[in-house]
């Protein structure tokens, strides 16, 4: 049993079996996908690999397949997962997507680089959008569609008819409604998994620290430099990644600033331009 500590442990059972419980630290690569996915799970063919199935038969066949593919040290766990449990060894029952979630996020789940674990990370993530105008609107919709579990939205404005040409989260029927409430309704209609935390206020030095606290990422979609520099200051202080975007006419740019891993917004732009060069 101790071999699991020195090997890459691969569970070759079907998903329904994996969902009922698996050995801690195992990577799920179903037997039917072994040839397609094993090199992502174990890129170094010199690494010891320990395979297991329910009773030990499928993993023996899988081990032969890996040997044919050039893996140098492949073994099968005698007795499989059943023997592991019967011996009183620890196992875990994984978190699983509901049937509705599995259908909604099926295209994510099919991508090995995302899969169920990646979708859980999205569902657990908290993203703060400062502004739901021309930049924040599509960002909020795409994040909600992807299943980001909590979206904070900061905006003190109401929907105006002139917004509708570019602020795609709002609708004609919501002219005069607060942008936060309008965004909440669109997100709820798109994905009920997503929780919206609204802040119908302007971000300033008195509330920024409290509002930003607890979020994993901040999306800066504001239209004035005072708030942009304030956001940068708080993100640096709290260590929160800051995705900053801007657009003017046919020009646009987007950058991600991660405190401690590179320059911040003020490092790149030490001083804001004069107001005459930054029309709203």
N, C-alpha and C positions, 0 to 999 in steps of 0.2 A: 504493500500500500504506500510505502514511503516514496516510491518511484515518482509519484505525482509532483513532488517538490522540485525534482531535477529535470522534469520533462515538460514539454508543452502538452497540456491535457486536452484532448479533443473528444467531444461527445458526438457520435455519428448517428444517434437516434433521430426519429422524426420529431417535428415541433411539438405535437401533442404530448409526446413522452417527456420532452425537455420541460414543458410547462408544468408537468406534474412533479418535477424535482430533478436536480442535477448536483453533481459534485462541485463544491466551491472551487472557483478558479478555472473551471472548464470553459472551453470555447465551443460553441455549437456550430458544427459543420455537418449537416445531414448527409448520410451515405450517398444519396442521389445527386448531391452537389459537390461531392468531395473533390473530384478532379478539377472543377471550376474554381473552387474557393480556397483550397488548402494552401496555395502559395501566398494568399493574402494573410492567412492565419499563421503560417510558418514559412516565411520566405527563405530561411537558411536551412538547406537540406541536411546539414550536419547536426542540427539541433535534435536531441532525443525527442521522440514523439510517443505519447502513450494514448491509445485509443480505447474507448469503451462504448458498448451498446447496452441493451437490457440484460442479456445473459452471457455474451461473449462470442457469439457466432458471427454476427455482422462485423464486429470490430476485427476479427481475424481476417476476413475477406478484405476489409478496408486496408489493413496493414499490408497485405500483399500488393494491393493497388499502389500504395505509397512507395513500397520498395521498387516496383516497376517504374515509378516516376523518378527514382534516384535518391529517395530519402534513405539515409545510411543507418539510422538507429530507430526502428519502429517496433513497438510492442503493443500487445492487446491485454487489457485488464481482465484477468481470469475471474469469471463469475459476473462480470459486468456491473451495472448499477444495482441490480437485484442483490448480488453478493455483497456489494459495498454497504447497502442498507442493512442487510441481514447481519452483518458484522458489527453493527452499531456505529458505523462511521457517520460523520456529519454530512448533511446535504441541505440544499436551499431550494425553496419554491420561488421561482422568479415572479416578479411583477409582470403582468400581461396586459395588453391592450384589450379593451372591450371589443365585441363584435362590430359595433358601429365605428369605433376608432380604427379597427383593422381595415375596414372598407374605406374610410375617409383618407387614411394615411398610407394606403397600400402602395402607392408609387414611391414613397419614402422607404417603406419597409423592404421593397425589392432591391433597393440600392445598398450593396454591402457596406459602403462607407457611412451609411446612416442606420438602416435597420431599425429594429424595435428599440434598442438601447439609445440610439441617437434620437428617436422620436420621444422617448421618455425625457431626455435632456431638454428637448424643445418644450415639452409640456411643463417641465419644472422651471423653465427660464422666466426671468422677469426683465422686461425691457421698458425703459421710460422714453416716450416720445415727447419732446418739447416742441410743441407746435403741430397742428394737423391742418396745415395749409397745403401749398403745392408740393412740398417735399414730404411732409409727414403723412399726408393722405394715402398715397400709394404704399408707403412704407408700412403703415398700420394694416392695410388690407393684406399685403403679402405676408406679414408676420402672423396675422390672425389665420390666414389660410394654411400656413405651415404648421400651425398648432403651438405657437409660443403661448404658454399658459397664462401669463399675466402681462397685460399691457397697461402701463401708466400713461396717461395723456394729460399734458399741461397746455391749456389754452384759455385765455380770458375773453376771446372774441365770439361773436355770433356769426351765423352763416349769412352771407350777402349774395345777391344774385350774381354779382361780378366774380365771385369765387368759383362758380360752378364750371367755368371754362377749363379749370385745371385742378381743382381740389376735389378729386373724384370720389372721396368717401361721403360727400354731402349730396343732397338731392334738392330739387326745386321745392318740394313740399316742406322742406325744413328751413327755408329762408326765415331768418329771425330767431331760430333756435340756437342755443349755445353749441359751439363746435364740439365740445366734449360730449354732449348728449347725442348730437348727430352721429359722431363717430361711434359711440357706444351702440346705437341702434344698428348701424351698418355691420359692426363686428359681430353683434349677437345674431344677426340674420345670416351671416356668413359661416360662423363657427361657434356653436354654443359651448365648446370646451374652454373658450378664452374668457378670462375674468378681466374686466376693465376697471381700473382705478382712476377716477377722474379728479382733476385739479382745475377748477374753474377760477384761475387766478393768474396773475402775471408772476413769473419767476423773478425774484429779486434777492438781495443779500439777506433779507430777514427770513426767507422760507426755503432757500435753495438747498441748504444742508439737509434739512428734514425731508424734503421731497425726494431728493436723490438717494437717500439712505436705503439700502436693501436691494437696489436694482443691480442687475448683472452688467447691463450695457445701457448707455444713454445715446439716443439719436437726436442730434442737434439739427432741427429744421427751422430755426428762428430766422427772423428777417431784420434783426438789428444787432449791431456789434457790441453794445453794452451787455446784452444777455449772452452773446456768444463767448465773450471773454469771461463773464461770470461762470458760465457752465464749465469752461476749461479749468478755471481755478478750483471749483468744487470737485470735478472729476480727478484732478491731480491730487487733491488733498485726500479724497476717499479711495483712490486707486481704482476708479471705474473706467473701463474703456469708453471712449467718446468717438462716435461716428459722426463726423461733421460734414454737411453737404451745403452747397450753395449754387444758385443759378441766377443768371442775368441774361435776358434775351435768349440768344442761341448758345451761350457758353455756360458750362456747368462743371463742377468738380466735387469729388468726395474723397475724404481721407479718414483713416481710423487712427486715433491717437491713444496709445496705451501707456499709462504712467509707469515709468521705470524701465520701459522696453524701447524707448525712443523719444524723440522730441514731442513736446506738447504743442497745442495750437499757438500759444503765445511765442513759443520758441521759433516757430516758422514765420509767424506774423507778429513781431514785437509790438507794433503800434497799429491801431485801426486807421483806415484811410479817412480822409475828410468826408463829412456827410454828403457833400456834393457828388462824390464819386460812388456812392452806394445808395442809389435811389430805391425806395420801397415800392 
